[in-house]
Amino acid sequence: MPAKDSLIAGARYMALGFEFAGIVVAGVIAGYYLDRRLGTPPLFTIFLTLGGMFGALRRLLWSLKTRS
């Protein structure tokens, strides 16, 4: 069934999108928490957001590479 296969593929890509967003949001929340806890300027928020974006992109590329 081609319709079922495309639905499964779409669900996999949607899951990758949620995973990507979740990793970035986790970095933002952790950075914000550390900045508030330590009383620093938004230093940790910036670093952990960028780190989350890098990690999420790396994970996304790895997932796409292994599924191809």
N, C-alpha and C positions, 0 to 999 in steps of 0.2 A: 504494500500500500504506500504509494508516494506521499499521500496527504499525511499519513501517520509519521512517516520518516521526517518530513519537513517540520512537523509539529514537535517532534523530539529534538531535532536540531535547533529549532527556535528556542525551546525551553533551556537547552544547554547554554546557548549564547546569552539568554536572559540571566541565567544563574551566574555566568561569568561577569556580567555587568553589575549584578548585586554584590558579588564578591569584591570586585574592584572598588565600588563605592564604599562598601563596608570597611575595607582596609584604610582608605583615605579618611573616612569619618572617625575611625578609631584613633588615627594619628592626631587629628584635630582635637578630639575630646581629651586624649591623654596629655597633649601639649598645653591645652587650656587649663587642665587641672594642675599640672606642674607649675605653670606660671602663677596661678592664683595661690597655690600652696607655698611657693618659695618667694612670692612677691617680686618676681622679675618682669621686665617688659616682655612683650610677646615673642621672646626668643625661642622657647621650647615649642610654642605653637607653630612657628614658622619651620623650625628644623624637623619636627615630627610630622608635619603636614607634607613637607617635601620628601622626607623619608618614606612616608606612607604611599605617596604617589610613585616613587621609584620602586618600592617593593610591590605595589599593586601592578604596575606595568610589567615588571619582571615576571610576576606570577601569571599574568594574562598571556604574555608571549610564550611562556613555558607551556601553559595549558593548551594554547592553540597549536603549538609545535607538536605536542605529544598526541593530539587528536587527529592530526592530518595524516 
